[in-house]
Amino acid sequence: MISANWPFSPKKFPFFYGWVVWGFSTLGILFSIPGQTMGLAVFTDSFIEVLGLSRTELSLAYLIGTVGSSLFLARAGRWYDIFGGRTMITIASVALSLMIIYVSYVDILSASLGGSVWLSFTLIMIGYFGVRFFGQGVLTSCSRNVLLLWFIKKRGLVGGMRNVFVSLGFSIAPLILASLISFYGWRESLWILAFLGGIIFSLLAFIFIRDNPESCGLKADGLDLESNVKVDAETESKTLAEVKRSPIFWIYSLSLSMHALFGTALVFHIISIFEEVGKSKAEAFSYFIPAAIFSTTSNLLASWASDKMNLKPILIAMLLSFCLGSLGFINLQKDWGFWLLALGFGIGGGLWGVLSNLTFIRFFGPRHLGEISGFSSSLTVFASAIGPAAFSLGYDFFGNYAAPAKICLGFLIALTLTSVFLDHKESKKKLLVSIS
């Protein structure tokens, strides 16, 4: 839709332009934080207070809004295939910021219209729909996908380098947002986020992002156009209809979704979860630091290794890590439970980043990547919607958070066993060299 040479030609850069795209791919995912669980969770107590909703009612609003957003992500992925990352990332950034501004006025809108519980519930549900769709859904997927076509030979390592910054950003985001709320207030903090994403980042993304190297007269991995080295690294592309019949797609997507369900519940209710076992709010937020260290380390190592190996061992290691983290969650009242939780979900989260980045292009090719990854994202977002509500209802019914955690552990064990015995056929990368 927009000339790749406007407002400048990437070919004139003194280094490979894929690294510029790498930078904006990283920033795009970071600027989706207001639509991610760890970004929204910090505002949970503020929303409960100003809207007059219970924790379970707010969780249900989150569930309905997020489930609704997941129904449209496959279509949004199709838009990516048609319009490209440059256009979609810009639009998603602006739209996310507009929804953030809407959320900042939800309590005022509710009060002006009567202030009933059902009205507040409906208004915040619409807000959750918008920020989840444009944030966790569209902006995250488009920012992740736009990088994949610029690197092939070192795709895993480059993605891992990006995920180091993303993991650190996601891990410290709750601390930064909590500080913003303490200093400015929850409403003003949302305005700051909207300004940074909707004006500054969206404008820079529109100027600097390019959809693929070919449109710029470049080659993936920075190879010279006259080079005799040709990289043939892509699997034959499959359509979404074909992919839906593949057990490989479902085992990876369900595994990624299971982390979304459990991990979202943990982050959304983290203060309440820690308070249940006698730990303070400060201890709850301190969880993010060791988890970030474990996540970043495992992500970088697995990303480097993924260029040289199949993804099956990484999937199995991720699921086993989540099983360990679940045991830590169930025994959180003990010191070793805290560290096992941070270790399991930290390492598992790092491996999750590798698989969410590489799985679909490695198994199903690049042509329909947006639609396929969008459909998988719809499953992940749907699961993330269920998590907070399921754990809140589980707490109301059983009197503790350990009971729903045990149910999740059972599903994780079943997915692990299935992954071990399922055949994961994956096309190997080949480097072809022609001599003129």
N, C-alpha and C positions, 0 to 999 in steps of 0.2 A: 504493500500500500504506500510505503514511503521509500524514496530512493535511498539506497545504502550509502550513497556518496553525499547525502545531506545531513548535517551542514558541513561535513568534511569527509574526505576519503580515508578509510581505515588503512589502505595500502601505504599511505604516507607516514604512518607511525614508525618510529625507529625500532620497535619490537613487535612481536606477534600480537595482533589485536585480540586474539582469544583471551589474553590475560586481562584486558579491559572488561570483556564480557564476564570473565570469572569474577571480577570485583563487583560488578552490578548483580550478578547472580547471587553472590553472598549477601549483598545489601538488601536485595529483594526479599530473601527469606527472613532476614533480621527485621525488616520493616513490616513483616506480617505478624509480628509478636502481638499487637493489639487484638488480632483475631485468633491467636493461639491460646491454649488452655492456661499456660503459665502467665500470660499477659492478663487474661480475664480473671483468673483466680484471685489476684491481688485486690481486685475491686469487689469481690464477693460480699464481704462484710459491709462495705459501704452501700451496696445495692440493697442488701437485706434491711439495713437501717432506714434508708430514705424511702424505700418503696413499701415497707411494712409487710414484706413477704417472709415466710419461714424458709429455712435452708432447703427443705424438701421442695417447696413450691418454686424456689429459684432454680433448683436443679432440674425440675420438670420443664420449666420454661427454656432452660438451656438445652434440654433433650429435644423438645419439639422444634425449636429454632434450628438446631444443628442437624437434626434428621431432615428437616425440610430443605436445608441448604445442600445436603448430600445428594438429593434427588436430581440436581441440576448440574453436577460436576462433570458428568460424561459429556454433556452438551457443551460446557465451557471448554473441555479438552478439545472438542471438535473445532471450536472457535480458534483455539491456539493453532491447530493444524492449518486452518484457513488464513488467519490474519498474522500469525507469527508472534514471537515473544515481545518484540519492541512495542507493538500496539497494545497487546493484552496486558503487559506489566504496567504500562502507563495508565490504562483505563482502570485496572484493578486497584492501583495505588490511590487514585482519586476517589473511586467509589468506596474503598475501605475507610478513607478519611471522612467522607460524608456520613457514613454510618456511625463512625466514632462520635462525630458531633451530635448526631441524633441521639445516641445513647446518653450523652452528657446532659441532655434535656428531658430524659424520660420521666423523671420525678416531677418536673415542672409541668409537663404535658398531662401527666396523670392527675395532679392536683387541680389543674385548670378544668379538667373534664369530670371532676367528681371524686377522684381519688379512691375508687373502690379497689378491692384486692384483685378482682378479675380484670379490671382495666389495667392496673399496674402489671399484672401477669402478662397480658396480651402485648402491651407496649414493649416490655423488656424482651419478650419472646421474638418480636419483630427485629429488635436490635441484635439479638444473638444470631438470628438468621443472616442478617446482613454482614456482620463482622466475620462470622464463620465462613460464609460463602466466599467473600472477596479476600479474606485474610488467609485462613488455613487452607482454603480450597484453591481459588484461582491464582492468587499472587504467589503462593508457595509452589504450586505445580509448575506454573509458567517460568518462575525463576530457576527452578531445578532443571527443567527441560531445555531451556535456552542454551545452557552450557554444553550439553551432551554432544551436539553436532560440531563443536569447535575442537574437541579433542577425541581421539579414538585410541591411539596406541597407549596413552597414559591416562585414559578416562577415569579409571578407579582412583589413581593417586591424586589427580587434579580435584576430583570430587571430594576426596578425603581432606585435602588441604582446605577446601571451602568449609567442610563440615567441622573442622577444628574451630573456626571462628564462629560458626553457627551454634555449635554446642556450648562454647563459652558464653556467647551472647544470650542464648536461651537460659543458661544456668544463672547468670547474674541479673537477668531482666527482672525477676521478682524483687530482688533487693533494691535495684534502681527505681523501679516503679513504686515500691513501698516508701522509699525516701522522698520521691516526688510528691506522693500523696501526703506525707507528713509535713512537707514544707509548703506546698502550694494548695493542697486539697484535691479530692478525687476528681471533681469536675474540671478544674484547671489543668490537671495532669492529662486528662483526655484531650483537651484542646491543644496542648503541646504536642502530643502524639499525632494528632490530625494535621497540624501545621507541618511537622517534619516530613510526614509521609505524603500528604496530599499536594504539597506545593514544592518543597525542595527535592525530595527523592523522585517524584513523578516527572518533574521537569528534566532533571539530570538523566533519568532513565530514557526518556524520549530522545534526548540528544545523543547519548553514547551507545545504547544497546543496538546490536545488529543481530539479525535472525540466524544467519549461517555464514560460513566463510566464502562459499561459492558466490553469493550475491555481492560480495566485496572484491571478487577477483582474487581470492586467497584459497589456500588449502588447509584442511584440518591439520592440527599439530604443528602448524607453522612451516610446513614443507614448501619449498620453492615450486612455483608453477612449472618450471622446466626440469625439475628433479626427476631422475630415473627411478626413484623409490616410490612405490605405490603401496598404500596400506589398504588391504581388503579385510575389514574387520567386522562388517555388519551382517547380522543374521537376515535371512530373507524375511521381508516384512509380512506380517499377518494382520488380517482385519479383526475388528473387535468381535465379530460373530465367531470367527475361528478361535480366538483366544478364550472365549467363554466356555468352549468345549475342552479346554486344556486343564488337566489336573494340576499342572505346574503353576498355572496362574492362580488357582484357588488356594493351594497350600501356602504360597508366598503371600497372597493378599490377606488370607485369614490370619496368618502369623503376624503380619504388620498391623492388622486391625486389632488383634488381641493386645498388643502393646498399647495401641491407642486407647482401648477401653480401660485397661488397668492403670496405665500411666496417667491418663486424664483424670480418673477418679482420685488418684493419689495427690496430684497437684491441686485439683479443684478443692479438695477437702483437707489439705495438708495440715492446716492449723487445728482443725477439729480432730483429725486423726491422732496428732501428737498430744493434744490435750486429753484425749481419752485415756492414754497410758501415762498420764502425769507429767508430760513434757511441755515446756514453755513454747511460746510463739517464736522466740529467738532460736530455740533448738530446732523448730520446724524449718525455718528458713536456712539454718546452717546445713541442712541436708543437701542443698543444691551445690555447695562447694566441692565436697568429695565426689559427689555423683558426676559433676562436670569434669573433674580430673580423670576419673575412670572412663567416662564417655569419650573424652577427647583422645586419650591414649589408645583405647581400643579401636576407635574410628580410624585414626591415622594408620595404625599397623594393619588393620584389615583392608583399608583402601589400597595401601601399597601392595599387599598380598593378592588382592582381587584381580590385578592385571595378569597374574601368573597362575591362577587357579580357578576352579569352578566355584559357584556360589553355594553349593549344598553344605559344605562344612561350616560356612559362615551362618547359614540359616539355623543349623543344628546348635551351634555355639550360642546364637542369640536366644533361642528358646530355652536352653539349659540355664543361661544367665538369668532369664526372667523367672525360672523356677526357683533359683536360689534367692532372688529378690523377693519372691512371694513368701518364702519361709522367713525371711527377715521381717517382712511386713507383719506376719502373723505373730512374731515374737518381738515386736517393736519395744515392748516395755523393758527388754533386756538390752544392755549395751551392745552385745554382739549382734542383736537383731537390727539395730540402727546401721551398723557397718555392713552387714550382709545385704540389707535393703539398698544402701548406696552403691555397693559393689555390683550387685546383680542388675539393678535397673540402670546403673551407670554404664557398665560394659554392654548390656543388652541394648541400651539406647544408642550407643556408638555404632554397634553392628547394624541396628535398625536403619541408621542413616546411610550406611553402605548399600544395603539391600534396596531401600526405597529409591536410591539414586540409579542403581545399575540393573535391577532385575528385568524390567520390561523391555528396555532396548537390547539387552543381551539375549533374551529369549525370543522376542517377537519383532525386532527390527525397528527402524526409525520412522517409517512412512506414516503410521497411524499412532505414533507415540503419545500425542496429546490426548486422543480419545481413549486409548487403553489405560494410560496412567490416570486419566480423569475418572474412569470407571472404578479403578482400584482405589483412588482417593475418595470416591463416594462411599465405598465400603469402610474405609478407615475413618472418615468423618462420621459416618453413621455409628460406628463402634464407639468413637470418642463421645458421641452424644449420650449413648446408653450408660457409659461408665459412671459419671457423677450421680445420675438419678438412681442407678442400680445400687451403688454403695450407700446412698442416702436412705433409700427404702430398706436396704438390708440392715442398716443401723437401726432404723425405726422398728423393724420386725424382730431382729435377733438381739438388739441391745448393744451390738459392737460391730466394728468394721472387719474383724477377723473372719467372720462367716462368709461374706461375699468374696474375700480374698482367697479362701479355701476353694470356693467354686471355680474361681479363675485359675487357680493352680491345677485343678483337675483338667480343665481345657488345655492348659499349656502342656501338660504331660501327654495328652492325646495327640496334640499337634507335633510334639517332639517325636513320638513313636512313628507317626505317619511319615514325617520327613526322613527318618532313618531308612525306611523301607521303600519309599517312592523313588523311582528312577528319574533323575534330573538330567535330561539330555540337553547339552548346551553346545552350540557351535564354537569351535576353537578359533582364536584369532590367528591370522596368517599374515606375515610380512613378505610380500612378493617384490623381488628386485629384478628389474629388466635392464639389460646392458645394451646401450645403443652402439 
